Amino acid sequence: MNQATTYPISARGPADHDVRSQIVTAATEHFSRYGYEKTTVSDLAKAIGFSKAYIYKFFASKQAIGEMICANCLREIETEIRAAVDEADRPPEKLRRMFKAVVEASLRLFFRDRKLYEIAASAASERWQSTIAYDDRIRKLLEDILQAGRQSGDFERKTPLDETTMAISLVLRPYLNPLLLQYSLDHTDEAPARLSGLVLRSLSP
């Protein structure tokens, strides 16, 4: 189930240019201090010590910088989720671990840096490409687990696979989507076990 993680990002200039990484690092620090919405490209240019025009050589807009920061955060979360899934042998346990890792990794983003969480919230609200790619890859991971469970006889096979995948994705959505996560904080301790348990019972052959 391990796949290379790539997110299409709107950026300019040579792909491996050190300046791009320098801009992203400085922007991450600036956003985490002052917030994404309140920061302009001019603010970033002044903080980094570059001209605004020079930054535009590498990124088409402030959103393009935010997309790369968001993609880095989501890649970190996805890596944690995949690692948790890979630790289990059988599909039912993989599913349990996936639910638990989704909640824990998303909460870490929420509490670790509230300003960076605001970028993720903007990305989810405006459907940035980085969030669309992340949603697709998590849904594909879920589909792979369900397919493996059907092949092993752990899960039922009557319901169309895409229908089952989408239904379970919707169960996970409050913990994957930053806009919804803030309204689900009261249940994060018990949610993974209860939700995965209910889903697993519904998947019984």
C-alpha positions in Angstrom: 0.0 0.0 0.0 3.0 2.3 0.2 2.9 4.9 -2.6 5.0 7.9 -3.4 3.2 11.0 -2.1 3.1 13.9 -4.6 0.9 17.0 -4.6 0.5 19.3 -7.6 1.6 22.7 -6.4 1.5 26.0 -8.4 5.1 27.1 -8.2 7.6 28.7 -10.6 11.3 28.5 -11.2 13.5 25.4 -11.1 11.8 22.6 -9.1 14.9 22.0 -7.0 15.9 25.6 -6.4 17.1 26.3 -2.9 15.4 29.6 -2.9 12.0 28.0 -3.0 12.7 26.0 0.1 14.1 29.1 1.8 10.9 31.0 0.9 8.7 28.2 2.2 10.6 27.9 5.5 10.5 31.6 6.1 6.8 31.8 5.1 6.0 28.9 7.5 7.6 30.7 10.4 5.9 34.0 9.4 2.4 32.5 9.0 2.8 30.6 12.3 3.5 33.9 14.0 1.1 36.3 12.3 -1.5 34.0 10.5 -2.1 33.2 6.9 -5.0 35.5 6.3 -3.3 38.6 7.7 0.0 38.2 5.8 0.6 39.6 2.4 3.3 38.7 -0.1 4.8 42.2 0.6 5.0 41.2 4.3 6.7 38.0 3.4 9.2 39.8 1.1 10.1 42.2 3.9 10.5 39.4 6.5 12.6 37.2 4.2 14.7 40.1 2.8 13.7 39.4 -0.8 11.9 41.7 -3.2 8.2 41.0 -3.9 9.0 40.5 -7.6 11.7 38.0 -6.7 9.3 35.9 -4.7 6.9 35.9 -7.6 9.7 34.3 -9.7 9.1 31.1 -7.6 5.4 31.3 -6.6 2.5 32.7 -8.6 0.7 33.9 -5.4 0.5 33.8 -1.6 -1.9 30.8 -2.1 0.8 28.9 -4.0 3.1 29.4 -1.0 0.3 28.3 1.4 -0.4 25.3 -0.8 3.2 24.0 -0.4 3.1 24.6 3.3 -0.3 22.8 3.5 1.0 20.0 1.3 4.0 19.5 3.7 1.6 19.3 6.7 -0.7 16.9 5.0 2.2 14.7 3.8 3.3 14.5 7.4 -0.2 13.4 8.5 -0.5 10.9 5.7 2.9 9.4 6.5 1.7 8.8 10.1 -1.6 7.2 8.9 0.2 4.9 6.5 2.7 3.9 9.1 0.0 3.0 11.5 -1.9 1.0 8.9 1.3 -0.9 7.9 1.9 -2.0 11.5 -1.2 -4.3 11.3 -1.4 -7.6 9.5 -5.2 -8.1 8.9 -7.6 -5.7 7.3 -9.9 -5.2 10.3 -7.0 -4.1 12.5 -5.7 -1.9 9.6 -9.0 -0.2 9.6 -9.0 0.3 13.3 -5.5 1.8 13.2 -6.5 4.0 10.3 -9.3 5.6 12.3 -7.1 6.1 15.4 -4.2 7.6 13.4 -6.5 9.9 11.4 -7.9 11.4 14.6 -4.5 11.6 16.4 -2.6 13.1 13.5 -5.3 15.7 12.7 -5.5 16.7 16.4 -1.7 17.2 16.5 -2.0 19.7 13.6 -4.8 21.5 15.4 -3.0 21.9 18.7 0.6 22.1 17.6 0.3 25.3 15.7 -3.0 27.1 15.5 -1.8 29.6 12.8 -0.7 26.8 10.5 -4.0 25.1 11.2 -5.6 28.2 9.8 -3.8 27.5 6.5 -5.3 24.0 6.4 -8.7 25.4 7.1 -8.4 27.9 4.3 -7.2 25.1 2.0 -10.2 23.0 2.9 -12.6 25.9 2.5 -11.3 26.9 -0.9 -10.6 23.3 -2.1 -6.9 23.8 -2.8 -5.3 21.2 -5.0 -3.2 20.0 -2.0 -6.3 19.1 0.0 -8.0 17.4 -3.0 -4.9 15.3 -3.6 -4.8 14.4 0.1 -8.4 13.4 0.3 -8.0 11.2 -2.8 -5.0 9.4 -1.5 -6.6 8.7 1.9 -9.7 7.5 0.2 -7.5 5.2 -2.0 -5.7 3.9 1.1 -9.2 3.1 2.6 -10.3 1.4 -0.6 -7.1 -0.8 -0.6 -7.9 -1.9 3.0 -11.5 -2.7 2.1 -10.4 -4.6 -1.0 -7.9 -6.6 1.0 -10.6 -7.4 3.6 -12.9 -8.7 0.8 -10.2 -10.9 -0.6 -9.4 -12.3 2.9 -13.1 -12.9 3.7 -13.1 -10.5 6.6 -15.5 -8.0 4.9 -18.7 -8.4 3.0 -18.7 -8.2 -0.8 -22.3 -7.4 -1.7 -22.1 -3.7 -1.5 -20.2 -2.0 -4.4 -16.7 -1.2 -3.3 -16.9 2.5 -4.3 -20.1 2.9 -2.3 -18.6 1.4 0.8 -15.4 3.4 0.4 -17.4 6.7 0.1 -19.6 5.9 3.1 -16.7 5.2 5.4 -14.9 8.3 4.0 -17.9 10.3 5.1 -17.6 8.8 8.6 -14.0 9.9 8.7 -14.6 13.3 7.3 -15.1 15.2 10.6 -11.6 14.2 11.5 -10.0 14.7 8.1 -11.4 18.1 7.3 -9.9 21.0 9.4 -13.2 23.0 9.1 -15.1 20.2 10.8 -12.5 19.0 13.2 -12.9 22.0 15.5 -16.5 20.9 16.1 -15.6 17.3 16.9 -13.1 17.9 19.7 -15.4 16.7 22.5 -15.5 13.1 21.1 -11.9 12.5 20.0 -11.0 10.2 22.9 -13.7 7.7 22.1 -14.5 8.4 18.5 -11.8 6.2 16.8 -12.8 3.0 18.7 -16.5 3.6 18.6 -16.7 4.6 14.9 -14.3 1.9 13.7 -16.2 -0.7 15.7 -19.5 0.3 14.2 -18.0 0.3 10.7 -16.4 -3.1 11.2 -19.7 -4.6 12.3 -21.4 -3.2 9.2 -18.6 -4.9 7.1 -19.1 -8.3 8.5 -19.8 -11.0 5.8 
